[in-house]
Amino acid sequence: MTALDPALAAHLDATEDARLESYLEFLRIPSISALPEHAGDIRRAAEWIAAELARIGFEHAEVSETPWHPIVYADWLHAEGAPTVIVYCHYDVQPVDPIELWTTAPFDPFVRDGRVIGRGAADDKGQLHMHLRAAEALFATRGRLPVNLRIVFEGEEESTSASLPGWLEANRGRLDADVVVISDTGFFEGNVPAITETLRGMLYTQIDVVGTPTDLHSGSYGGAVENPANALARIIADLKDRGGRVLVPGFYDDVEPLDAAARERLAALGFDDEAFRASIGAGPLQGEVGFSVLERTWARPTLDVNGLWSGFQGEGSKTIIPAHSHAKVSMRLVANQDPIALFRQFTAHVERVCPPGVTASVQLLGTGLPVKTPLDHPVTRAAAQALEATFGRAPVYIGAGGSIPVAAMFQHQLGLPVVLMGFTNPDDNAHAPNESMVLANYETGIRTICVLWDALGERTPEAGD
C-alpha cells in the first residue's frame, strides 16, 4: 500500500488550524432533522456543504430538493480508467436532550483533551468533514483527484431517510458507480481501527389487542371477560422461549450461520463480556443460548419489546379492565432475512396465540434490510490497507447490531457493493450528551481517505499526474 504522498502530508500539516476552525464552524449549525423548527438550519448546513464542494473543486455541486430535507450532490469524473466511487455521509444530527447533561451548549463545539466535543462531532458531520478536507488536499496539491467521486450527503438519516429511496430512483442517471463508501461507522473497543462487515436489518411493529368498546369495572366484569392487558402479556410470553429463541414459526429459516472464518475473527477480538456488562450497569447477561455476546449482537436476529401501554396509569388506583392494550415490538434481522415475509409470519403467530375473547392485530411501522460487506471486494481490501498504512495496524472486522438503512438502499436499489469505512472512537457518545470525536481519529482518517483514493486510482507519488 502506498504511503501518504509527502506533498499531501505537508499540505495537511500546514492547514491543520484552518481545518479545525472549519470543522467547528460546520458543527455550529444546529442541523437537527427531526425537529421542524430546525428546517432552516438543515438547509443552511446543506448550502454550506455545497459551497465548500464547489470551492474545493467539485463540479455540479447542488442542494437537491426532496419532499423533506435536501440532499447535497456533487461530482468530479475526470480520472480516466479509474473507478467511480459514491461517497455517502449525512449532515443531519440528533436532538440534544437531555440538555442539562451537556458540558456546554451542544452547538458551541470546543476542543478538550484531544477531542472535539459537540453535537455531530462524530455522527456524522465529523466524518463528512473528513471527506471534504481529504478531497481539498488532493485538489490543492494536484489540481485533480485520483478517482472519480460522486458525493451524496443526506439530511434525513437521523429521521428515517424517508426521501432517499425516491431520490435515488429519480437520480439513477447520475449515480452510475462501481462502489459506495459509507463513513457512518466507527472503530472497535479500545479505539482499534475497524471495517464494519455486517449491519442488521429491522422489522418494527405494533401489536394492538382490543376487547370491549370501553373500559369495564373490574369488580363487575372481572373473571367473566378476557382482559386485553393480560392477553397481551400472554402473547408476548409466546414470542420467545426462556433460552432466548424466537418462537415465530419460520423466523430462523433464512438465517445464515457464521462460517469458521467469521467465528475466528470474532474470537480474535478478545471481547470482554464482563467489562461490557459493567459498562452498562446490567445484571447477568442474557440472550440466545449457545451464542457469544458478539454473535448475539452482530450475527443473530433478535426480538424485543420496546414499549407497553394499557389501562389506567395515573397515581392511585382505578379498578378497570382496559378496553385495549398495545406493545411496540422490534426485530433486528441478519443476512437473507426478508422483513416483509417475516412481518406476515409474525402477524400470523400473534393472531394464532391470541387468547379468545379479544382480537389482536399488528401494524407495520418500519423495515430495513440487513447489509453484508464483501470482504474480498477490491475496495474493501484497499480500505483495510489504507487504514493499516495510516493508523499503523491492520483493522479488525466487526459487525454492528444496529441498522443503517441507507446502506441497504444502495445495495438493493442501485445494485452496488457497499464498503463501511468509519473513523469514530467507540466512546463517542453519539446520540447522547457530550458527543465527541478524537482529533487523532479525525486527522489520521483524512489521511486514510487520501491513501485510499490514491490506491484505487493506482497512483504512486512517483507516477506524477
C-alpha positions as CSV (number, residue, x, y, z in Angstrom):
1,M,0.0,0.0,0.0
2,T,1.3,3.4,-1.0
3,A,2.1,5.6,2.0
4,L,0.7,9.2,2.2
5,D,2.1,11.4,-0.6
6,P,4.7,13.8,1.0
7,A,3.1,16.7,-0.7
8,L,-0.3,15.8,0.7
9,A,1.2,15.3,4.2
10,A,2.9,18.7,4.0
11,H,-0.3,20.4,2.9
12,L,-2.3,18.8,5.7
13,D,0.2,19.7,8.3
14,A,0.2,23.3,7.2
15,T,-3.6,23.6,7.1
16,E,-4.4,21.9,10.4
17,D,-5.6,25.1,12.2
18,A,-7.8,26.3,9.4
19,R,-9.2,22.8,9.0
20,L,-10.2,22.7,12.7
21,E,-11.9,26.1,12.6
22,S,-13.9,24.9,9.5
23,Y,-14.9,21.8,11.4
24,L,-16.1,23.8,14.4
25,E,-17.9,26.2,12.1
26,F,-19.8,23.3,10.5
27,L,-20.7,21.9,13.9
28,R,-22.2,25.2,15.0
29,I,-25.1,24.8,12.5
30,P,-27.9,23.0,14.5
31,S,-29.0,20.7,11.7
32,I,-31.5,18.6,13.7
33,S,-33.6,16.9,11.1
34,A,-36.3,15.6,13.4
35,L,-37.5,19.0,14.7
36,P,-39.4,21.1,12.3
37,E,-38.1,24.3,13.8
38,H,-34.7,23.4,12.6
39,A,-35.7,23.1,8.9
40,G,-33.9,26.3,8.1
41,D,-30.7,25.1,9.8
42,I,-30.8,21.9,7.8
43,R,-31.0,24.0,4.6
44,R,-28.2,26.2,5.9
45,A,-26.0,23.2,6.5
46,A,-26.7,21.8,3.0
47,E,-25.8,25.2,1.4
48,W,-22.6,25.3,3.5
49,I,-21.6,21.9,2.2
50,A,-22.5,22.7,-1.4
51,A,-20.5,25.9,-1.3
52,E,-17.5,24.0,0.1
53,L,-17.7,21.3,-2.5
54,A,-17.7,23.9,-5.3
55,R,-14.9,25.9,-3.7
56,I,-12.7,22.8,-3.3
57,G,-13.0,21.8,-7.0
58,F,-16.1,19.5,-7.4
59,E,-18.5,20.1,-10.2
60,H,-22.3,20.1,-10.3
61,A,-22.5,20.9,-6.6
62,E,-26.1,21.4,-5.7
63,V,-28.6,21.4,-3.0
64,S,-31.0,18.8,-4.5
65,E,-34.6,19.1,-3.3
66,T,-36.6,16.3,-1.9
67,P,-40.1,16.1,-0.3
68,W,-38.5,16.9,3.1
69,H,-34.8,17.8,3.6
70,P,-32.4,18.3,0.7
71,I,-29.6,16.0,-0.4
72,V,-26.3,17.6,-1.4
73,Y,-24.9,16.2,-4.7
74,A,-21.6,16.9,-6.4
75,D,-19.2,15.0,-8.7
76,W,-15.8,15.0,-10.3
77,L,-15.4,12.4,-13.1
78,H,-12.2,13.1,-14.9
79,A,-10.0,10.2,-13.7
80,E,-10.0,8.2,-16.9
81,G,-9.7,4.5,-16.3
82,A,-10.1,4.8,-12.5
83,P,-13.1,3.5,-10.6
84,T,-16.1,5.7,-9.7
85,V,-17.0,5.8,-6.0
86,I,-20.1,7.2,-4.4
87,V,-19.3,8.7,-1.0
88,Y,-22.2,8.8,1.4
89,C,-22.4,10.7,4.7
90,H,-25.2,12.6,6.4
91,Y,-25.2,16.1,7.7
92,D,-28.2,16.0,10.0
93,V,-27.9,15.3,13.7
94,Q,-29.9,14.0,16.6
95,P,-31.8,16.2,19.0
96,V,-29.8,17.3,22.1
97,D,-32.0,16.3,25.0
98,P,-31.2,16.0,27.9
99,I,-29.7,19.4,27.5
100,E,-28.7,19.7,31.2
101,L,-26.1,16.9,30.8
102,W,-24.0,18.7,28.2
103,T,-20.8,20.4,29.4
104,T,-21.5,23.4,27.2
105,A,-24.1,24.2,24.6
106,P,-24.3,21.3,22.1
107,F,-23.8,23.7,19.1
108,D,-21.0,25.6,20.8
109,P,-18.2,23.0,20.0
110,F,-14.9,23.1,21.6
111,V,-11.7,21.0,22.0
112,R,-10.8,19.3,25.2
113,D,-8.3,16.5,26.0
114,G,-7.7,15.8,22.3
115,R,-11.3,15.6,21.4
116,V,-13.8,17.8,19.6
117,I,-17.0,17.9,21.6
118,G,-20.4,19.0,20.2
119,R,-23.4,17.5,18.6
120,G,-22.5,15.9,15.3
121,A,-18.7,15.8,16.1
122,A,-18.7,12.1,15.3
123,D,-22.2,11.2,13.9
124,D,-21.8,12.2,11.2
125,K,-20.7,15.7,10.5
126,G,-17.2,15.0,11.6
127,Q,-16.8,12.1,9.1
128,L,-18.4,14.2,6.3
129,H,-16.0,17.0,7.0
130,M,-13.1,14.5,6.8
131,H,-14.1,13.7,3.2
132,L,-14.3,17.3,2.3
133,R,-10.8,18.0,3.7
134,A,-9.3,14.9,2.1
135,A,-10.6,16.0,-1.3
136,E,-9.5,19.6,-0.7
137,A,-5.9,18.4,0.0
138,L,-5.8,16.4,-3.2
139,F,-7.2,19.2,-5.3
140,A,-4.9,21.7,-3.7
141,T,-1.7,19.7,-4.3
142,R,-2.5,18.2,-7.7
143,G,-5.5,20.0,-9.2
144,R,-7.3,16.8,-9.6
145,L,-8.5,13.6,-7.9
146,P,-7.0,10.1,-8.5
147,V,-10.5,8.5,-8.7
148,N,-13.9,9.6,-9.9
149,L,-16.1,10.7,-7.0
150,R,-19.9,11.2,-6.7
151,I,-20.9,12.9,-3.4
152,V,-24.2,12.1,-1.8
153,F,-24.7,13.8,1.6
154,E,-28.1,13.3,3.1
155,G,-30.1,15.4,5.6
156,E,-32.6,12.9,6.9
157,E,-30.6,9.9,8.1
158,E,-31.5,10.6,11.8
159,S,-35.1,10.7,10.8
160,T,-35.6,7.5,8.7
161,S,-34.1,8.7,5.4
162,A,-37.7,8.9,4.1
163,S,-36.8,10.9,1.0
164,L,-33.7,9.0,-0.1
165,P,-35.3,6.0,-1.9
166,G,-37.3,8.3,-4.2
167,W,-34.2,10.5,-4.7
168,L,-32.0,7.5,-5.7
169,E,-34.6,6.3,-8.1
170,A,-35.1,9.8,-9.7
171,N,-31.3,10.3,-10.0
172,R,-30.2,6.8,-11.3
173,G,-28.8,8.5,-14.4
174,R,-26.1,10.3,-12.4
175,L,-25.4,7.6,-9.8
176,D,-23.5,5.2,-12.1
177,A,-20.6,3.9,-10.0
178,D,-18.5,0.9,-9.0
179,V,-18.9,1.0,-5.2
180,V,-20.3,3.1,-2.4
181,V,-18.1,4.1,0.5
182,I,-20.1,5.0,3.6
183,S,-18.4,6.7,6.5
184,D,-21.0,6.4,9.3
185,T,-19.5,3.7,11.4
186,G,-16.5,3.6,13.8
187,F,-13.7,1.7,15.5
188,F,-13.8,-1.3,17.8
189,E,-13.4,-1.2,21.6
190,G,-10.1,0.4,22.6
191,N,-10.3,2.6,19.5
192,V,-8.9,-0.1,17.3
193,P,-9.3,0.6,13.5
194,A,-12.1,-1.4,12.1
195,I,-14.2,-2.1,9.0
196,T,-17.8,-3.0,9.6
197,E,-18.7,-6.1,7.6
198,T,-22.3,-6.6,8.7
199,L,-25.3,-4.4,9.6
200,R,-28.5,-5.9,10.9
201,G,-31.8,-5.1,9.3
202,M,-35.0,-4.1,11.1
203,L,-38.7,-5.0,11.4
204,Y,-40.6,-2.6,13.6
205,T,-44.2,-3.5,14.6
206,Q,-47.0,-2.6,16.9
207,I,-49.4,-5.2,18.5
208,D,-52.9,-3.9,19.3
209,V,-55.2,-6.0,21.4
210,V,-58.8,-5.0,21.7
211,G,-61.6,-6.3,23.9
212,T,-64.8,-4.4,24.7
213,P,-65.6,-1.0,23.2
214,T,-64.9,0.8,26.6
215,D,-63.1,0.1,29.8
216,L,-65.1,-2.2,32.2
217,H,-65.5,-2.2,36.0
218,S,-63.1,-4.9,37.2
219,G,-65.4,-5.9,40.1
220,S,-68.5,-6.3,37.9
221,Y,-66.8,-7.9,34.9
222,G,-63.5,-9.4,36.1
223,G,-63.5,-13.1,35.8
224,A,-66.1,-13.1,33.1
225,V,-64.3,-11.4,30.2
226,E,-60.8,-11.5,28.8
227,N,-58.6,-8.7,29.9
228,P,-56.7,-7.2,26.9
229,A,-53.7,-6.4,29.1
230,N,-53.5,-10.0,30.4
231,A,-54.0,-11.2,26.8
232,L,-51.1,-9.1,25.6
233,A,-48.9,-10.4,28.3
234,R,-49.6,-14.0,27.2
235,I,-49.0,-13.0,23.5
236,I,-45.6,-11.5,24.5
237,A,-44.7,-14.6,26.5
238,D,-45.3,-16.7,23.4
239,L,-42.9,-14.7,21.3
240,K,-39.6,-16.1,22.8
241,D,-38.7,-19.0,25.0
242,R,-36.6,-18.8,28.1
243,G,-33.5,-19.7,26.2
244,G,-33.9,-16.5,24.1
245,R,-35.1,-18.2,21.0
246,V,-37.8,-16.6,19.0
247,L,-40.9,-18.8,18.7
248,V,-42.3,-17.3,15.5
249,P,-42.5,-20.2,13.0
250,G,-40.0,-19.8,10.2
251,F,-38.2,-16.9,11.9
252,Y,-34.8,-18.6,11.5
253,D,-35.3,-20.3,8.2
254,D,-33.2,-17.9,6.2
255,V,-30.6,-17.1,8.9
256,E,-27.1,-17.8,7.6
257,P,-24.9,-19.2,10.4
258,L,-21.4,-17.8,10.8
259,D,-18.7,-19.8,9.0
260,A,-15.5,-20.9,10.7
261,A,-13.5,-17.9,9.4
262,A,-16.1,-15.4,10.8
263,R,-16.1,-17.2,14.2
264,E,-12.3,-17.0,14.3
265,R,-12.4,-13.2,13.6
266,L,-14.8,-12.8,16.4
267,A,-12.7,-14.8,18.8
268,A,-9.6,-12.9,17.9
269,L,-11.2,-9.6,19.0
270,G,-10.8,-10.6,22.6
271,F,-14.1,-9.1,23.6
272,D,-14.5,-8.7,27.4
273,D,-18.1,-9.8,28.3
274,E,-17.8,-8.7,31.9
275,A,-16.5,-5.2,31.0
276,F,-19.3,-4.9,28.5
277,R,-21.8,-5.9,31.3
278,A,-20.3,-3.5,33.8
279,S,-20.2,-0.6,31.3
280,I,-24.0,-0.5,31.0
281,G,-24.8,-1.5,34.7
282,A,-26.6,-4.6,33.7
283,G,-27.2,-7.8,35.6
284,P,-26.1,-11.2,34.3
285,L,-26.0,-11.1,30.5
286,Q,-28.9,-12.9,28.8
287,G,-29.7,-13.9,25.2
288,E,-30.0,-16.8,22.8
289,V,-28.4,-19.8,24.4
290,G,-25.4,-21.3,22.5
291,F,-24.0,-18.0,21.1
292,S,-21.5,-15.5,22.4
293,V,-22.3,-11.9,23.2
294,L,-20.8,-10.6,19.9
295,E,-22.7,-13.3,17.9
296,R,-26.0,-12.3,19.6
297,T,-25.5,-8.6,19.0
298,W,-23.9,-8.8,15.5
299,A,-24.8,-12.0,13.8
300,R,-28.1,-13.3,15.2
301,P,-31.6,-12.0,14.8
302,T,-33.4,-10.7,17.9
303,L,-36.9,-9.8,19.1
304,D,-37.5,-7.1,21.7
305,V,-40.5,-5.3,23.3
306,N,-39.7,-1.6,23.0
307,G,-42.8,-0.2,24.7
308,L,-46.0,-1.3,26.5
309,W,-49.2,0.6,27.5
310,S,-52.7,-0.2,28.6
311,G,-55.3,0.9,31.1
312,F,-55.0,3.3,34.0
313,Q,-51.5,4.7,34.5
314,G,-52.2,7.7,36.8
315,E,-51.5,8.0,40.6
316,G,-53.6,6.0,43.0
317,S,-56.0,3.2,41.8
318,K,-58.7,2.8,39.3
319,T,-60.2,-0.7,39.1
320,I,-60.8,-1.3,35.4
321,I,-60.5,-3.9,32.8
322,P,-58.9,-1.9,29.9
323,A,-60.6,-1.9,26.6
324,H,-57.3,-2.3,24.7
325,S,-53.5,-2.8,25.1
326,H,-50.5,-2.2,22.9
327,A,-46.9,-3.1,22.5
328,K,-44.2,-1.9,20.2
329,V,-42.0,-4.9,19.1
330,S,-38.9,-4.7,17.0
331,M,-36.8,-7.4,15.4
332,R,-33.2,-7.0,14.3
333,L,-32.5,-9.1,11.2
334,V,-29.4,-10.7,9.7
335,A,-28.4,-11.5,6.1
336,N,-31.0,-13.2,3.9
337,Q,-33.9,-12.4,6.3
338,D,-36.8,-10.6,4.5
339,P,-38.6,-8.2,6.8
340,I,-41.8,-8.2,4.8
341,A,-42.0,-12.0,4.8
342,L,-41.2,-12.0,8.5
343,F,-43.9,-9.4,9.1
344,R,-46.5,-11.8,7.7
345,Q,-45.1,-14.7,9.8
346,F,-45.1,-12.6,12.9
347,T,-48.6,-11.4,12.4
348,A,-49.9,-14.9,11.8
349,H,-48.1,-16.0,15.0
350,V,-49.6,-13.2,17.1
351,E,-53.1,-13.9,15.8
352,R,-52.6,-17.7,16.5
353,V,-51.5,-17.3,20.1
354,C,-54.0,-14.5,20.9
355,P,-56.5,-15.8,23.6
356,P,-60.2,-16.0,22.8
357,G,-62.3,-13.1,23.8
358,V,-60.1,-10.4,22.4
359,T,-58.7,-9.6,18.9
360,A,-55.1,-8.9,18.1
361,S,-53.8,-7.1,15.1
362,V,-50.3,-6.0,14.0
363,Q,-49.2,-2.8,12.4
364,L,-46.0,-2.5,10.3
365,L,-44.1,0.6,11.4
366,G,-40.9,0.2,9.6
367,T,-38.4,-2.1,7.9
368,G,-34.7,-2.1,6.9
369,L,-32.8,-4.7,5.1
370,P,-29.6,-6.2,6.5
371,V,-26.3,-5.5,4.8
372,K,-23.1,-7.6,4.4
373,T,-19.9,-6.1,3.0
374,P,-18.0,-8.3,0.6
375,L,-14.6,-8.7,2.3
376,D,-13.0,-9.8,-0.9
377,H,-14.0,-6.7,-2.8
378,P,-11.0,-4.7,-4.1
379,V,-12.2,-1.5,-2.3
380,T,-12.7,-3.4,1.0
381,R,-9.1,-4.7,0.7
382,A,-7.8,-1.3,-0.3
383,A,-9.6,0.3,2.7
384,A,-8.0,-2.2,5.1
385,Q,-4.6,-1.5,3.6
386,A,-5.2,2.3,3.8
387,L,-6.2,2.0,7.5
388,E,-3.1,0.0,8.3
389,A,-0.8,2.4,6.4
390,T,-2.1,5.4,8.3
391,F,-3.1,4.1,11.7
392,G,-0.2,1.7,12.0
393,R,-2.1,-1.5,12.5
394,A,-4.4,-3.8,10.4
395,P,-8.1,-3.1,11.1
396,V,-10.3,-5.7,12.6
397,Y,-13.6,-6.7,11.0
398,I,-16.6,-6.1,13.1
399,G,-20.4,-6.2,12.9
400,A,-22.9,-3.6,14.0
401,G,-26.0,-4.6,15.9
402,G,-27.9,-1.6,14.7
403,S,-29.0,-0.7,11.2
404,I,-28.0,1.8,8.5
405,P,-31.0,1.6,6.1
406,V,-29.2,3.7,3.5
407,A,-26.6,1.0,3.1
408,A,-29.3,-1.4,2.1
409,M,-30.9,1.2,-0.2
410,F,-27.6,1.5,-2.2
411,Q,-27.2,-2.3,-2.3
412,H,-30.7,-3.2,-3.3
413,Q,-31.9,-0.2,-5.3
414,L,-28.7,0.5,-7.2
415,G,-27.1,-2.9,-7.0
416,L,-23.8,-1.5,-5.7
417,P,-21.4,-3.1,-3.2
418,V,-21.1,-1.0,0.0
419,V,-17.9,-0.6,2.0
420,L,-18.4,0.7,5.5
421,M,-15.3,2.6,6.5
422,G,-15.8,4.8,9.5
423,F,-13.4,6.5,11.9
424,T,-15.3,7.4,15.1
425,N,-14.0,6.4,18.5
426,P,-16.2,3.8,20.3
427,D,-16.8,6.2,23.3
428,D,-18.1,9.0,21.0
429,N,-21.4,9.4,22.9
430,A,-23.3,9.5,19.6
431,H,-26.9,10.4,20.1
432,A,-26.1,11.3,23.7
433,P,-24.8,14.4,25.6
434,N,-21.1,15.4,25.1
435,E,-20.7,13.7,21.7
436,S,-17.1,13.7,20.8
437,M,-14.5,12.8,18.1
438,V,-10.9,12.0,19.0
439,L,-8.9,14.5,16.9
440,A,-6.3,11.9,16.1
441,N,-9.0,9.8,14.5
442,Y,-10.2,12.8,12.6
443,E,-6.8,13.8,11.3
444,T,-5.5,10.3,10.6
445,G,-8.8,9.4,9.0
446,I,-8.4,12.3,6.5
447,R,-5.0,10.8,5.5
448,T,-6.6,7.3,5.3
449,I,-9.1,8.6,2.8
450,C,-6.3,10.2,0.7
451,V,-4.3,7.0,0.7
452,L,-7.5,5.0,-0.3
453,W,-8.3,7.3,-3.2
454,D,-4.6,7.0,-4.4
455,A,-4.7,3.2,-4.1
456,L,-7.9,3.0,-6.1
457,G,-6.5,5.3,-8.7
458,E,-3.4,3.2,-8.8
459,R,-1.3,6.3,-8.4
460,T,2.1,6.5,-6.6
461,P,3.8,9.7,-5.7
462,E,6.5,9.0,-8.3
463,A,4.0,8.4,-11.1
464,G,3.0,12.0,-11.5
465,D,-0.3,13.3,-12.7
